[in-house]
Amino acid sequence: MQTGHRGDRRDHAEREPCRELFAHDPRTFAPDRLLLYIHGVATELTWLGHSAFRLDTPGGKRVYVDPFLHGNPRCPETELEPERCDLIVLTHGHDDHVGDTVAIHQRLGCPVVAQVELRGWISTQGVQENHAHAVNKGGTLEVEGAKVTLTDANHSSSTYADGQFLYLGEPAGIVLELEDEFTIYFAGDTNVFGDMSLIARIYQPDLAVLPIGDHYTMGPREAAVAINLLGVARCIPCHYATFPILTGTPEALRELVTPGIEIVAPDPGETITL
């Protein structure tokens, strides 16, 4: 698999603030990649605060990852009600990640992919049951033009209901391979772990999205090691600055990474063109 940027370099002056993250030479594309480049759209990743992301793929699909919108103090008001959604992918069952999944699904009818127990539980909460969208770690599902693979993550996965915690299977990371083979690794909530090197070896992510807030996840010190294990040149941090207890910062991470590693920290609502 080739690594590096496969997006385009269109002028986005008329759109919401964004910055270009990658550059490429279209002459290196295989014919089918070049055709997609010409007729497709740019891949755009928008941070919605905390660990919520909106991804617009080169095939024109819109994917939400962990859409915690209402109740998320960092989510812009203009992003609270998605206008469209082709796919939701969840890392685990905590409320600050499942977020608005049920409401978005019920309003827009989009498929929801999650780990088996979590996917089963949300089917009791208003999401249409679909066993094909209930996957587990190491399994890959192709849906809406993207290949979705769940990886390991070290965390917990639960919700609080009727005065007790209900456990919802295991937490996971997500590898998303897009229509042009650009691959993003969303670590979900986790600490660093040695098998991130296997994620690098098997999936060769072009970009890593890592939590850095500390307390509930890894902080900058562990995230810097995770970047080295993953072998990525660029990282977008998340799961920080939402609440006072999340003290990790992109600035602290930049001081710890190997020279040449780019830490791209968009503002909430800002779009990064990949």
C-alpha positions as CSV (number, residue, x, y, z in Angstrom):
1,M,0.0,0.0,0.0
2,Q,1.3,3.5,-0.8
3,T,1.4,6.0,1.9
4,G,1.2,9.7,1.8
5,H,-1.4,12.2,0.6
6,R,-3.9,11.2,-2.0
7,G,-6.3,14.2,-1.7
8,D,-6.5,17.3,-3.9
9,R,-5.4,20.9,-3.6
10,R,-8.6,22.8,-4.3
11,D,-9.2,26.3,-3.1
12,H,-11.4,26.2,0.0
13,A,-11.7,30.0,0.5
14,E,-15.4,29.9,0.3
15,R,-15.8,27.1,2.8
16,E,-15.2,26.8,6.6
17,P,-11.7,27.4,7.8
18,C,-9.3,24.6,6.9
19,R,-5.6,23.9,6.3
20,E,-3.9,21.5,3.9
21,L,-2.2,18.7,5.6
22,F,-0.7,16.7,2.8
23,A,0.7,17.2,-0.7
24,H,1.1,14.8,-3.5
25,D,2.1,14.3,-7.1
26,P,-0.9,12.9,-9.1
27,R,1.5,11.4,-11.6
28,T,2.4,8.7,-9.0
29,F,-1.2,7.5,-8.9
30,A,-2.5,4.3,-10.4
31,P,-5.1,5.0,-13.1
32,D,-8.0,4.2,-10.9
33,R,-6.7,6.4,-8.1
34,L,-6.1,9.2,-10.6
35,L,-9.7,8.8,-11.9
36,L,-11.0,9.1,-8.3
37,Y,-8.8,12.1,-7.8
38,I,-10.3,13.9,-10.8
39,H,-13.9,13.0,-10.3
40,G,-14.0,12.7,-6.5
41,V,-13.8,15.2,-3.7
42,A,-11.2,16.1,-1.2
43,T,-11.0,14.1,2.0
44,E,-11.8,16.4,4.8
45,L,-11.6,15.7,8.6
46,T,-13.5,18.0,11.0
47,W,-12.9,17.9,14.7
48,L,-16.1,18.5,16.6
49,G,-14.5,18.6,20.0
50,H,-13.6,15.8,22.4
51,S,-13.3,12.6,20.3
52,A,-16.0,13.4,17.8
53,F,-15.1,13.7,14.2
54,R,-16.8,14.3,10.9
55,L,-15.1,12.7,7.9
56,D,-16.0,13.6,4.3
57,T,-14.4,10.9,2.1
58,P,-13.1,11.1,-1.5
59,G,-16.1,9.1,-2.6
60,G,-18.5,11.8,-1.3
61,K,-19.6,9.9,1.9
62,R,-19.9,11.5,5.3
63,V,-18.7,9.5,8.2
64,Y,-19.1,10.3,11.9
65,V,-16.8,8.8,14.5
66,D,-17.9,8.9,18.1
67,P,-20.5,11.6,17.5
68,F,-20.8,13.2,21.0
69,L,-22.4,16.5,19.9
70,H,-25.2,17.5,22.4
71,G,-23.6,17.9,25.8
72,N,-20.1,18.3,24.3
73,P,-19.0,21.8,25.4
74,R,-16.5,22.0,22.6
75,C,-18.9,21.1,19.8
76,P,-19.9,24.2,17.7
77,E,-23.6,25.0,17.7
78,T,-23.6,24.7,13.9
79,E,-22.6,21.1,14.2
80,L,-25.2,19.9,16.7
81,E,-27.7,18.7,14.0
82,P,-25.9,16.8,11.2
83,E,-27.5,17.6,7.8
84,R,-26.5,14.2,6.4
85,C,-24.6,11.1,7.5
86,D,-23.8,8.0,5.6
87,L,-22.1,6.0,8.3
88,I,-21.4,6.1,12.1
89,V,-18.5,4.2,13.6
90,L,-18.1,3.9,17.4
91,T,-15.0,3.0,19.5
92,H,-16.8,2.1,22.7
93,G,-19.9,2.5,24.8
94,H,-19.2,5.5,27.1
95,D,-21.7,8.3,26.8
96,D,-19.1,10.8,25.6
97,H,-18.5,8.6,22.5
98,V,-21.9,7.0,21.7
99,G,-23.3,10.5,22.1
100,D,-25.9,11.3,19.5
101,T,-25.7,8.0,17.6
102,V,-29.3,6.9,18.2
103,A,-30.8,10.3,17.3
104,I,-28.7,10.7,14.1
105,H,-29.6,7.1,13.0
106,Q,-33.3,7.6,13.6
107,R,-33.4,10.9,11.8
108,L,-31.1,10.0,8.8
109,G,-31.2,6.2,8.6
110,C,-27.4,5.8,8.5
111,P,-25.7,2.4,9.3
112,V,-23.9,2.1,12.6
113,V,-20.8,0.0,13.0
114,A,-19.6,-1.0,16.5
115,Q,-18.1,-3.9,18.5
116,V,-20.6,-6.8,18.9
117,E,-21.9,-6.2,22.4
118,L,-22.1,-2.4,21.9
119,R,-23.9,-2.8,18.6
120,G,-26.3,-5.2,20.2
121,W,-27.1,-2.8,23.0
122,I,-27.7,0.2,20.8
123,S,-30.2,-1.9,18.8
124,T,-32.2,-2.0,22.0
125,Q,-32.0,1.8,22.2
126,G,-33.5,2.7,18.8
127,V,-30.9,1.7,16.3
128,Q,-32.1,-0.8,13.7
129,E,-30.6,-4.3,14.4
130,N,-28.1,-5.4,11.8
131,H,-25.8,-8.2,12.6
132,A,-23.5,-7.4,9.6
133,H,-22.6,-4.1,11.3
134,A,-21.7,-5.8,14.6
135,V,-18.0,-6.6,14.2
136,N,-15.1,-7.5,16.5
137,K,-11.4,-6.8,16.8
138,G,-9.4,-7.9,13.7
139,G,-12.6,-8.1,11.6
140,T,-12.9,-5.8,8.6
141,L,-16.2,-4.6,7.1
142,E,-16.7,-2.7,3.9
143,V,-19.5,-0.3,4.2
144,E,-20.4,2.9,2.3
145,G,-17.1,2.6,0.3
146,A,-14.9,2.5,3.4
147,K,-13.1,-0.5,5.0
148,V,-13.6,-0.5,8.7
149,T,-11.4,-2.6,11.0
150,L,-11.5,-2.7,14.8
151,T,-8.3,-2.9,16.7
152,D,-7.4,-3.4,20.3
153,A,-7.6,-0.5,22.8
154,N,-7.0,-0.5,26.5
155,H,-9.9,1.2,28.3
156,S,-13.4,0.2,29.4
157,S,-16.8,0.3,27.8
158,S,-20.0,0.9,29.7
159,T,-23.1,3.0,30.3
160,Y,-24.8,3.9,33.5
161,A,-28.5,2.9,33.7
162,D,-31.0,2.2,36.5
163,G,-28.5,2.9,39.2
164,Q,-25.8,0.6,37.9
165,F,-23.0,0.3,35.3
166,L,-23.9,-1.9,32.3
167,Y,-20.8,-3.2,30.5
168,L,-20.9,-3.1,26.7
169,G,-18.2,-5.3,25.5
170,E,-14.6,-4.2,24.9
171,P,-13.3,-0.9,23.7
172,A,-11.7,-0.7,20.3
173,G,-9.7,1.5,18.0
174,I,-10.8,2.0,14.4
175,V,-8.8,1.7,11.2
176,L,-10.6,3.4,8.3
177,E,-9.3,2.8,4.8
178,L,-11.0,5.2,2.4
179,E,-11.9,4.8,-1.3
180,D,-8.4,6.1,-2.4
181,E,-6.7,3.8,0.2
182,F,-5.8,6.7,2.5
183,T,-5.9,5.1,6.0
184,I,-6.7,6.8,9.3
185,Y,-6.2,5.2,12.7
186,F,-8.6,6.4,15.4
187,A,-7.1,5.0,18.6
188,G,-10.3,5.6,20.7
189,D,-9.8,5.9,24.4
190,T,-6.6,4.0,25.3
191,N,-3.2,4.1,26.8
192,V,-0.2,3.4,24.7
193,F,0.5,-0.4,24.1
194,G,3.2,-2.2,22.3
195,D,0.9,-3.8,19.7
196,M,0.4,-0.4,18.1
197,S,3.5,-1.6,16.2
198,L,1.3,-4.4,14.7
199,I,-1.2,-1.8,13.7
200,A,1.6,0.0,11.9
201,R,2.8,-3.2,10.3
202,I,-0.6,-4.5,9.1
203,Y,-2.5,-1.3,8.2
204,Q,0.2,1.3,7.6
205,P,-1.9,4.3,8.7
206,D,-1.2,7.6,7.0
207,L,-2.6,9.6,9.9
208,A,-3.2,8.8,13.6
209,V,-5.9,10.4,15.8
210,L,-4.8,9.9,19.4
211,P,-6.2,10.9,22.8
212,I,-3.9,13.1,24.8
213,G,-6.0,14.5,27.7
214,D,-4.6,12.2,30.4
215,H,-6.6,10.9,33.4
216,Y,-9.0,8.7,31.5
217,T,-6.6,8.1,28.5
218,M,-3.0,8.5,27.7
219,G,-1.4,11.9,28.1
220,P,1.2,13.5,25.9
221,R,4.1,11.4,27.2
222,E,2.4,8.1,26.2
223,A,1.0,9.6,23.0
224,A,4.5,10.5,21.8
225,V,5.5,6.9,22.2
226,A,2.4,5.8,20.4
227,I,3.3,8.0,17.4
228,N,6.7,6.3,17.2
229,L,5.1,2.8,17.4
230,L,2.6,3.6,14.7
231,G,5.3,5.0,12.4
232,V,3.1,8.0,11.3
233,A,4.5,11.4,10.4
234,R,1.3,13.2,11.3
235,C,-1.0,13.1,14.3
236,I,-4.3,14.8,15.2
237,P,-4.8,14.9,19.0
238,C,-8.2,14.6,20.6
239,H,-9.9,13.9,24.0
240,Y,-8.5,17.0,25.6
241,A,-9.7,20.5,26.8
242,T,-13.3,19.2,27.0
243,F,-13.4,19.3,30.8
244,P,-10.8,20.7,33.3
245,I,-9.7,17.2,34.3
246,L,-8.3,16.6,30.8
247,T,-5.0,18.5,31.1
248,G,-2.9,17.2,28.2
249,T,-2.2,19.7,25.4
250,P,-1.0,19.6,21.9
251,E,1.9,21.9,22.9
252,A,3.1,19.4,25.4
253,L,2.9,16.6,22.8
254,R,4.9,18.7,20.3
255,E,7.7,19.0,22.8
256,L,8.0,15.2,23.2
257,V,7.7,13.9,19.6
258,T,10.6,13.1,17.4
259,P,11.7,16.1,15.2
260,G,9.8,16.0,11.9
261,I,6.6,14.7,13.3
262,E,3.7,17.0,12.7
263,I,1.1,17.6,15.4
264,V,-2.0,19.2,13.7
265,A,-4.4,20.6,16.3
266,P,-7.5,22.1,14.6
267,D,-9.9,24.2,16.5
268,P,-13.4,22.7,17.1
269,G,-15.3,23.0,13.9
270,E,-12.2,23.5,11.8
271,T,-11.7,21.3,8.8
272,I,-8.4,19.7,7.8
273,T,-8.0,18.8,4.1
274,L,-6.2,15.4,3.9
